[in-house]
Amino acid sequence: MQLDERKIIERAREILMYQREIAEDEANLMLQSMAIKKKVTLAVLSRQLINATRCLT
């Protein structure tokens, strides 16, 4: 995995942890399950989450 993708995934994980008040492990599992359901990579899902958060704030 490229460094940029890891940073994006980390940022998305941080957003979930903050918004849902959950632990890092839970946020990671949530990201993984959402990616599987949407049939996209973690990086793609993370970008979508970050963009949606930017639109809402």
PDB file of N, CA, C and O in Angstrom:
ATOM      1  N   MET A   1       0.857  -1.178   0.000  1.00  0.00           N
ATOM      2  CA  MET A   1       0.000   0.000   0.000  1.00  0.00           C
ATOM      3  C   MET A   1       0.901   1.239   0.000  1.00  0.00           C
ATOM      4  O   MET A   1       1.915   1.281   0.697  1.00  0.00           O
ATOM      5  N   GLN A   2       0.527   2.220  -0.770  1.00  0.00           N
ATOM      6  CA  GLN A   2       1.324   3.427  -0.863  1.00  0.00           C
ATOM      7  C   GLN A   2       1.137   4.287   0.373  1.00  0.00           C
ATOM      8  O   GLN A   2       0.142   4.170   1.088  1.00  0.00           O
ATOM      9  N   LEU A   3       2.105   5.147   0.611  1.00  0.00           N
ATOM     10  CA  LEU A   3       2.071   6.015   1.783  1.00  0.00           C
ATOM     11  C   LEU A   3       0.852   6.932   1.768  1.00  0.00           C
ATOM     12  O   LEU A   3       0.216   7.137   2.802  1.00  0.00           O
ATOM     13  N   ASP A   4       0.527   7.478   0.613  1.00  0.00           N
ATOM     14  CA  ASP A   4      -0.639   8.368   0.508  1.00  0.00           C
ATOM     15  C   ASP A   4      -1.923   7.646   0.892  1.00  0.00           C
ATOM     16  O   ASP A   4      -2.761   8.194   1.608  1.00  0.00           O
ATOM     17  N   GLU A   5      -2.073   6.418   0.416  1.00  0.00           N
ATOM     18  CA  GLU A   5      -3.276   5.646   0.735  1.00  0.00           C
ATOM     19  C   GLU A   5      -3.354   5.364   2.226  1.00  0.00           C
ATOM     20  O   GLU A   5      -4.432   5.431   2.818  1.00  0.00           O
ATOM     21  N   ARG A   6      -2.217   5.050   2.837  1.00  0.00           N
ATOM     22  CA  ARG A   6      -2.209   4.788   4.277  1.00  0.00           C
ATOM     23  C   ARG A   6      -2.610   6.021   5.067  1.00  0.00           C
ATOM     24  O   ARG A   6      -3.328   5.925   6.063  1.00  0.00           O
ATOM     25  N   LYS A   7      -2.141   7.186   4.615  1.00  0.00           N
ATOM     26  CA  LYS A   7      -2.494   8.438   5.298  1.00  0.00           C
ATOM     27  C   LYS A   7      -3.989   8.722   5.168  1.00  0.00           C
ATOM     28  O   LYS A   7      -4.621   9.176   6.122  1.00  0.00           O
ATOM     29  N   ILE A   8      -4.544   8.460   4.009  1.00  0.00           N
ATOM     30  CA  ILE A   8      -5.977   8.684   3.773  1.00  0.00           C
ATOM     31  C   ILE A   8      -6.799   7.750   4.653  1.00  0.00           C
ATOM     32  O   ILE A   8      -7.778   8.174   5.267  1.00  0.00           O
ATOM     33  N   ILE A   9      -6.405   6.482   4.715  1.00  0.00           N
ATOM     34  CA  ILE A   9      -7.122   5.508   5.536  1.00  0.00           C
ATOM     35  C   ILE A   9      -7.020   5.884   7.012  1.00  0.00           C
ATOM     36  O   ILE A   9      -7.993   5.773   7.758  1.00  0.00           O
ATOM     37  N   GLU A  10      -5.840   6.328   7.425  1.00  0.00           N
ATOM     38  CA  GLU A  10      -5.645   6.752   8.816  1.00  0.00           C
ATOM     39  C   GLU A  10      -6.550   7.936   9.156  1.00  0.00           C
ATOM     40  O   GLU A  10      -7.147   7.978  10.232  1.00  0.00           O
ATOM     41  N   ARG A  11      -6.647   8.887   8.242  1.00  0.00           N
ATOM     42  CA  ARG A  11      -7.505  10.068   8.471  1.00  0.00           C
ATOM     43  C   ARG A  11      -8.966   9.649   8.582  1.00  0.00           C
ATOM     44  O   ARG A  11      -9.681  10.133   9.459  1.00  0.00           O
ATOM     45  N   ALA A  12      -9.413   8.767   7.715  1.00  0.00           N
ATOM     46  CA  ALA A  12     -10.795   8.289   7.769  1.00  0.00           C
ATOM     47  C   ALA A  12     -11.057   7.563   9.082  1.00  0.00           C
ATOM     48  O   ALA A  12     -12.122   7.718   9.680  1.00  0.00           O
ATOM     49  N   ARG A  13     -10.093   6.776   9.526  1.00  0.00           N
ATOM     50  CA  ARG A  13     -10.216   6.067  10.802  1.00  0.00           C
ATOM     51  C   ARG A  13     -10.342   7.066  11.950  1.00  0.00           C
ATOM     52  O   ARG A  13     -11.157   6.877  12.853  1.00  0.00           O
ATOM     53  N   GLU A  14      -9.540   8.124  11.916  1.00  0.00           N
ATOM     54  CA  GLU A  14      -9.597   9.156  12.952  1.00  0.00           C
ATOM     55  C   GLU A  14     -10.958   9.851  12.973  1.00  0.00           C
ATOM     56  O   GLU A  14     -11.494  10.152  14.039  1.00  0.00           O
ATOM     57  N   ILE A  15     -11.502  10.098  11.803  1.00  0.00           N
ATOM     58  CA  ILE A  15     -12.825  10.727  11.716  1.00  0.00           C
ATOM     59  C   ILE A  15     -13.876   9.835  12.372  1.00  0.00           C
ATOM     60  O   ILE A  15     -14.686  10.306  13.170  1.00  0.00           O
ATOM     61  N   LEU A  16     -13.860   8.557  12.035  1.00  0.00           N
ATOM     62  CA  LEU A  16     -14.818   7.628  12.634  1.00  0.00           C
ATOM     63  C   LEU A  16     -14.649   7.546  14.143  1.00  0.00           C
ATOM     64  O   LEU A  16     -15.634   7.525  14.882  1.00  0.00           O
ATOM     65  N   MET A  17     -13.410   7.500  14.599  1.00  0.00           N
ATOM     66  CA  MET A  17     -13.143   7.413  16.031  1.00  0.00           C
ATOM     67  C   MET A  17     -13.698   8.639  16.752  1.00  0.00           C
ATOM     68  O   MET A  17     -14.281   8.520  17.830  1.00  0.00           O
ATOM     69  N   TYR A  18     -13.516   9.811  16.159  1.00  0.00           N
ATOM     70  CA  TYR A  18     -13.992  11.050  16.765  1.00  0.00           C
ATOM     71  C   TYR A  18     -15.514  11.136  16.728  1.00  0.00           C
ATOM     72  O   TYR A  18     -16.148  11.408  17.748  1.00  0.00           O
ATOM     73  N   GLN A  19     -16.101  10.903  15.556  1.00  0.00           N
ATOM     74  CA  GLN A  19     -17.544  11.071  15.402  1.00  0.00           C
ATOM     75  C   GLN A  19     -18.349  10.033  16.180  1.00  0.00           C
ATOM     76  O   GLN A  19     -19.390  10.355  16.754  1.00  0.00           O
ATOM     77  N   ARG A  20     -17.875   8.804  16.199  1.00  0.00           N
ATOM     78  CA  ARG A  20     -18.632   7.713  16.832  1.00  0.00           C
ATOM     79  C   ARG A  20     -18.155   7.388  18.241  1.00  0.00           C
ATOM     80  O   ARG A  20     -18.748   6.567  18.941  1.00  0.00           O
ATOM     81  N   GLU A  21     -17.059   8.056  18.646  1.00  0.00           N
ATOM     82  CA  GLU A  21     -16.466   7.808  19.960  1.00  0.00           C
ATOM     83  C   GLU A  21     -16.178   6.319  20.159  1.00  0.00           C
ATOM     84  O   GLU A  21     -16.623   5.695  21.123  1.00  0.00           O
ATOM     85  N   ILE A  22     -15.413   5.780  19.206  1.00  0.00           N
ATOM     86  CA  ILE A  22     -15.071   4.358  19.244  1.00  0.00           C
ATOM     87  C   ILE A  22     -13.554   4.201  19.233  1.00  0.00           C
ATOM     88  O   ILE A  22     -12.819   5.144  18.940  1.00  0.00           O
ATOM     89  N   ALA A  23     -13.107   3.005  19.555  1.00  0.00           N
ATOM     90  CA  ALA A  23     -11.677   2.698  19.567  1.00  0.00           C
ATOM     91  C   ALA A  23     -11.154   2.513  18.141  1.00  0.00           C
ATOM     92  O   ALA A  23     -11.925   2.351  17.195  1.00  0.00           O
ATOM     93  N   GLU A  24      -9.848   2.540  18.012  1.00  0.00           N
ATOM     94  CA  GLU A  24      -9.211   2.397  16.705  1.00  0.00           C
ATOM     95  C   GLU A  24      -9.560   1.071  16.045  1.00  0.00           C
ATOM     96  O   GLU A  24      -9.819   1.025  14.842  1.00  0.00           O
ATOM     97  N   ASP A  25      -9.569  -0.003  16.819  1.00  0.00           N
ATOM     98  CA  ASP A  25      -9.899  -1.318  16.268  1.00  0.00           C
ATOM     99  C   ASP A  25     -11.313  -1.346  15.704  1.00  0.00           C
ATOM    100  O   ASP A  25     -11.551  -1.900  14.631  1.00  0.00           O
ATOM    101  N   GLU A  26     -12.247  -0.748  16.431  1.00  0.00           N
ATOM    102  CA  GLU A  26     -13.635  -0.713  15.961  1.00  0.00           C
ATOM    103  C   GLU A  26     -13.758   0.102  14.677  1.00  0.00           C
ATOM    104  O   GLU A  26     -14.465  -0.288  13.748  1.00  0.00           O
ATOM    105  N   ALA A  27     -13.066   1.231  14.634  1.00  0.00           N
ATOM    106  CA  ALA A  27     -13.113   2.084  13.447  1.00  0.00           C
ATOM    107  C   ALA A  27     -12.534   1.354  12.241  1.00  0.00           C
ATOM    108  O   ALA A  27     -13.053   1.461  11.129  1.00  0.00           O
ATOM    109  N   ASN A  28     -11.459   0.615  12.471  1.00  0.00           N
ATOM    110  CA  ASN A  28     -10.845  -0.140  11.381  1.00  0.00           C
ATOM    111  C   ASN A  28     -11.791  -1.221  10.865  1.00  0.00           C
ATOM    112  O   ASN A  28     -11.939  -1.393   9.655  1.00  0.00           O
ATOM    113  N   LEU A  29     -12.427  -1.945  11.777  1.00  0.00           N
ATOM    114  CA  LEU A  29     -13.395  -2.970  11.373  1.00  0.00           C
ATOM    115  C   LEU A  29     -14.574  -2.356  10.621  1.00  0.00           C
ATOM    116  O   LEU A  29     -15.068  -2.927   9.649  1.00  0.00           O
ATOM    117  N   MET A  30     -15.013  -1.195  11.078  1.00  0.00           N
ATOM    118  CA  MET A  30     -16.129  -0.512  10.422  1.00  0.00           C
ATOM    119  C   MET A  30     -15.746  -0.122   8.998  1.00  0.00           C
ATOM    120  O   MET A  30     -16.527  -0.319   8.066  1.00  0.00           O
ATOM    121  N   LEU A  31     -14.555   0.427   8.832  1.00  0.00           N
ATOM    122  CA  LEU A  31     -14.088   0.787   7.491  1.00  0.00           C
ATOM    123  C   LEU A  31     -13.994  -0.443   6.589  1.00  0.00           C
ATOM    124  O   LEU A  31     -14.423  -0.407   5.435  1.00  0.00           O
ATOM    125  N   GLN A  32     -13.439  -1.518   7.112  1.00  0.00           N
ATOM    126  CA  GLN A  32     -13.298  -2.731   6.319  1.00  0.00           C
ATOM    127  C   GLN A  32     -14.644  -3.306   5.903  1.00  0.00           C
ATOM    128  O   GLN A  32     -14.816  -3.712   4.754  1.00  0.00           O
ATOM    129  N   SER A  33     -15.593  -3.345   6.822  1.00  0.00           N
ATOM    130  CA  SER A  33     -16.897  -3.911   6.477  1.00  0.00           C
ATOM    131  C   SER A  33     -17.643  -3.026   5.480  1.00  0.00           C
ATOM    132  O   SER A  33     -18.329  -3.539   4.596  1.00  0.00           O
ATOM    133  N   MET A  34     -17.516  -1.702   5.612  1.00  0.00           N
ATOM    134  CA  MET A  34     -18.158  -0.798   4.653  1.00  0.00           C
ATOM    135  C   MET A  34     -17.544  -0.966   3.272  1.00  0.00           C
ATOM    136  O   MET A  34     -18.254  -0.951   2.267  1.00  0.00           O
ATOM    137  N   ALA A  35     -16.224  -1.126   3.220  1.00  0.00           N
ATOM    138  CA  ALA A  35     -15.544  -1.304   1.932  1.00  0.00           C
ATOM    139  C   ALA A  35     -16.004  -2.593   1.256  1.00  0.00           C
ATOM    140  O   ALA A  35     -16.214  -2.628   0.043  1.00  0.00           O
ATOM    141  N   ILE A  36     -16.154  -3.637   2.041  1.00  0.00           N
ATOM    142  CA  ILE A  36     -16.610  -4.916   1.489  1.00  0.00           C
ATOM    143  C   ILE A  36     -18.042  -4.778   0.965  1.00  0.00           C
ATOM    144  O   ILE A  36     -18.345  -5.234  -0.137  1.00  0.00           O
ATOM    145  N   LYS A  37     -18.916  -4.156   1.746  1.00  0.00           N
ATOM    146  CA  LYS A  37     -20.315  -3.996   1.326  1.00  0.00           C
ATOM    147  C   LYS A  37     -20.430  -3.173   0.052  1.00  0.00           C
ATOM    148  O   LYS A  37     -21.247  -3.479  -0.816  1.00  0.00           O
ATOM    149  N   LYS A  38     -19.603  -2.115  -0.064  1.00  0.00           N
ATOM    150  CA  LYS A  38     -19.665  -1.246  -1.237  1.00  0.00           C
ATOM    151  C   LYS A  38     -18.796  -1.764  -2.395  1.00  0.00           C
ATOM    152  O   LYS A  38     -18.826  -1.221  -3.499  1.00  0.00           O
ATOM    153  N   LYS A  39     -18.020  -2.829  -2.117  1.00  0.00           N
ATOM    154  CA  LYS A  39     -17.142  -3.434  -3.118  1.00  0.00           C
ATOM    155  C   LYS A  39     -16.129  -2.431  -3.677  1.00  0.00           C
ATOM    156  O   LYS A  39     -15.930  -2.326  -4.887  1.00  0.00           O
ATOM    157  N   VAL A  40     -15.497  -1.699  -2.758  1.00  0.00           N
ATOM    158  CA  VAL A  40     -14.437  -0.755  -3.111  1.00  0.00           C
ATOM    159  C   VAL A  40     -13.242  -1.002  -2.195  1.00  0.00           C
ATOM    160  O   VAL A  40     -13.343  -1.719  -1.200  1.00  0.00           O
ATOM    161  N   THR A  41     -12.132  -0.410  -2.540  1.00  0.00           N
ATOM    162  CA  THR A  41     -10.947  -0.545  -1.695  1.00  0.00           C
ATOM    163  C   THR A  41     -11.078   0.362  -0.468  1.00  0.00           C
ATOM    164  O   THR A  41     -11.896   1.281  -0.437  1.00  0.00           O
ATOM    165  N   LEU A  42     -10.253   0.079   0.535  1.00  0.00           N
ATOM    166  CA  LEU A  42     -10.247   0.923   1.730  1.00  0.00           C
ATOM    167  C   LEU A  42      -9.890   2.361   1.382  1.00  0.00           C
ATOM    168  O   LEU A  42     -10.453   3.297   1.950  1.00  0.00           O
ATOM    169  N   ALA A  43      -8.965   2.540   0.460  1.00  0.00           N
ATOM    170  CA  ALA A  43      -8.550   3.889   0.080  1.00  0.00           C
ATOM    171  C   ALA A  43      -9.693   4.661  -0.571  1.00  0.00           C
ATOM    172  O   ALA A  43      -9.897   5.837  -0.273  1.00  0.00           O
ATOM    173  N   VAL A  44     -10.431   4.013  -1.448  1.00  0.00           N
ATOM    174  CA  VAL A  44     -11.561   4.664  -2.123  1.00  0.00           C
ATOM    175  C   VAL A  44     -12.632   5.034  -1.100  1.00  0.00           C
ATOM    176  O   VAL A  44     -13.138   6.157  -1.104  1.00  0.00           O
ATOM    177  N   LEU A  45     -12.971   4.104  -0.240  1.00  0.00           N
ATOM    178  CA  LEU A  45     -13.971   4.371   0.786  1.00  0.00           C
ATOM    179  C   LEU A  45     -13.513   5.488   1.712  1.00  0.00           C
ATOM    180  O   LEU A  45     -14.307   6.350   2.088  1.00  0.00           O
ATOM    181  N   SER A  46     -12.251   5.477   2.075  1.00  0.00           N
ATOM    182  CA  SER A  46     -11.719   6.505   2.966  1.00  0.00           C
ATOM    183  C   SER A  46     -11.805   7.885   2.328  1.00  0.00           C
ATOM    184  O   SER A  46     -12.161   8.860   2.991  1.00  0.00           O
ATOM    185  N   ARG A  47     -11.481   7.966   1.050  1.00  0.00           N
ATOM    186  CA  ARG A  47     -11.612   9.250   0.336  1.00  0.00           C
ATOM    187  C   ARG A  47     -13.062   9.723   0.342  1.00  0.00           C
ATOM    188  O   ARG A  47     -13.331  10.907   0.546  1.00  0.00           O
ATOM    189  N   GLN A  48     -13.992   8.805   0.120  1.00  0.00           N
ATOM    190  CA  GLN A  48     -15.413   9.166   0.127  1.00  0.00           C
ATOM    191  C   GLN A  48     -15.832   9.674   1.496  1.00  0.00           C
ATOM    192  O   GLN A  48     -16.551  10.668   1.595  1.00  0.00           O
ATOM    193  N   LEU A  49     -15.395   9.009   2.541  1.00  0.00           N
ATOM    194  CA  LEU A  49     -15.725   9.416   3.908  1.00  0.00           C
ATOM    195  C   LEU A  49     -15.159  10.799   4.221  1.00  0.00           C
ATOM    196  O   LEU A  49     -15.849  11.640   4.797  1.00  0.00           O
ATOM    197  N   ILE A  50     -13.919  11.028   3.847  1.00  0.00           N
ATOM    198  CA  ILE A  50     -13.282  12.321   4.090  1.00  0.00           C
ATOM    199  C   ILE A  50     -14.007  13.422   3.327  1.00  0.00           C
ATOM    200  O   ILE A  50     -14.275  14.485   3.887  1.00  0.00           O
ATOM    201  N   ASN A  51     -14.328  13.185   2.060  1.00  0.00           N
ATOM    202  CA  ASN A  51     -15.034  14.181   1.254  1.00  0.00           C
ATOM    203  C   ASN A  51     -16.425  14.475   1.822  1.00  0.00           C
ATOM    204  O   ASN A  51     -16.845  15.631   1.867  1.00  0.00           O
ATOM    205  N   ALA A  52     -17.128  13.451   2.248  1.00  0.00           N
ATOM    206  CA  ALA A  52     -18.461  13.655   2.833  1.00  0.00           C
ATOM    207  C   ALA A  52     -18.362  14.457   4.120  1.00  0.00           C
ATOM    208  O   ALA A  52     -19.203  15.316   4.383  1.00  0.00           O
ATOM    209  N   THR A  53     -17.353  14.185   4.913  1.00  0.00           N
ATOM    210  CA  THR A  53     -17.171  14.929   6.165  1.00  0.00           C
ATOM    211  C   THR A  53     -16.872  16.394   5.876  1.00  0.00           C
ATOM    212  O   THR A  53     -17.376  17.282   6.564  1.00  0.00           O
ATOM    213  N   ARG A  54     -16.060  16.643   4.867  1.00  0.00           N
ATOM    214  CA  ARG A  54     -15.741  18.037   4.495  1.00  0.00           C
ATOM    215  C   ARG A  54     -16.999  18.780   4.055  1.00  0.00           C
ATOM    216  O   ARG A  54     -17.162  19.959   4.371  1.00  0.00           O
ATOM    217  N   CYS A  55     -17.878  18.110   3.338  1.00  0.00           N
ATOM    218  CA  CYS A  55     -19.107  18.739   2.856  1.00  0.00           C
ATOM    219  C   CYS A  55     -20.055  19.075   4.005  1.00  0.00           C
ATOM    220  O   CYS A  55     -20.806  20.048   3.936  1.00  0.00           O
ATOM    221  N   LEU A  56     -20.012  18.270   5.049  1.00  0.00           N
ATOM    222  CA  LEU A  56     -20.936  18.445   6.173  1.00  0.00           C
ATOM    223  C   LEU A  56     -20.429  19.392   7.246  1.00  0.00           C
ATOM    224  O   LEU A  56     -21.178  19.759   8.152  1.00  0.00           O
ATOM    225  N   THR A  57     -19.162  19.794   7.156  1.00  0.00           N
ATOM    226  CA  THR A  57     -18.632  20.704   8.179  1.00  0.00           C
ATOM    227  C   THR A  57     -18.364  22.064   7.631  1.00  0.00           C
ATOM    228  O   THR A  57     -17.916  22.947   8.362  1.00  0.00           O
TER     229      THR A  57
END
